[in-house]
Amino acid sequence: MKTLPKDQAVLENIAMQKPQDGLDAAKALSPRRPWTWVITAIAVVFGAQLVQLLLTNPNFEWDVVAQYLNSETVLIGVVMTILLTIAAMGIGLVLGGILAVCRLSDNTVLRTLASAYIWFFRGTPQLVQLIFWFNIGLLVPVLSIGVPFGPTFASIESNTLITPLLAAIIGLGLHEASYQAEIYRAGLMSVDEGQLEAAKALGMKPMRLFFRVHLPQAMRFIVPPTFNLIIGMVKATSLVSVIGGAELLFSVQEIYSQTYQTIPLLIVACVWYLFITTLLNGVQFFIERHYGRGSSRNVSNSRLGRLLDRRAALRVQELARRSEV
């Protein structure tokens, strides 16, 4: 048996040689997948049927969709949906960070309180929480600030303070904070401990270590699920229509309750939801690319990646052939 070549130059020469003994790197890298054509054909058929349905079914009433797409009532609902998303996610991001720090803390009391919060708000549906906060006046008719069992400094009726908009922000924000806390915690725990210990050994202060070493690496794992929550929040604002919040779905419901054009108005709402989520997908792409520099996993899809894969396959097969000699 011949000894396998160890020198890098020899390996490169082998990789650059033409395939021998019927070796075909392209076939090795691209196995046949006959079912791909079958699935493609089925997808084309269903796609054609869907296009036919959209173009030929008069019940879609595309002229009505175009009429109300930029109507004032709908645009007000779109603005309220965006404002609700920003306000609720602001609470979720900040409070979620505090909860994550408490969960990772060595303090047993803080860790227990944070775990209890996350357990409760993740375990109850958003809709139930929205209805609860909207009806908080039934439980506490008057909200007051003062000394317990002592004088009261200020008070206000709950029904006056807790409007549908405020109830929606509180309910959605507190609910999202429980999920965001777990996303933060998972991202921070994903960073290798050796890098943190090395940074400490270099004399980095805790704040500098966190913002220069810990957080940038954790962001690669925090950004995708966080944007999932943001996109989910955009759609979750539709639940606010149950308590009378004037967001996008509530706005189109007001219109079709008078015109009885239910399907076209629901299509209007879907178009706007898709538009907002598409913009968020674009923002997510650029943020992920920023924090994913140097760790891209799509290089093999480029021409250079395919060439490198082909050379590697040739190298392995040639070495295997020589080892059998």
Buried (B, 14 or more C-beta within 10 A) or exposed (E): EEEEBEEEEEBEEBBEEEBEEEBEBEEBEEEEEEEEEEEEEEEEEEEEEEEEEEEEEEEBBEEBBEEBBEBEBBBBBBBBBBBBBEBBBEBBBEBBBBBBBBBBEEEEEBBEBBBEBBEEBEEEEBBEBBBBBBBBBEEEEEBEEEEEEEEEEEEEEBBEEBBBBBBBBBBBBBBBBBBBBBBBBBBBEEBEEEEBEEBEEEEBEEEEBBEEBBBEBBBBBBBBBBBBBBBBBBBBBBBBBBBEBBBBBBBBBBBBEEEEBEBBBBBBBEEBBEEBBEEBEEEBEEBBEEBBEEEEEEEEEEEEEBEBBBBEBBBBBBBEEBEEE
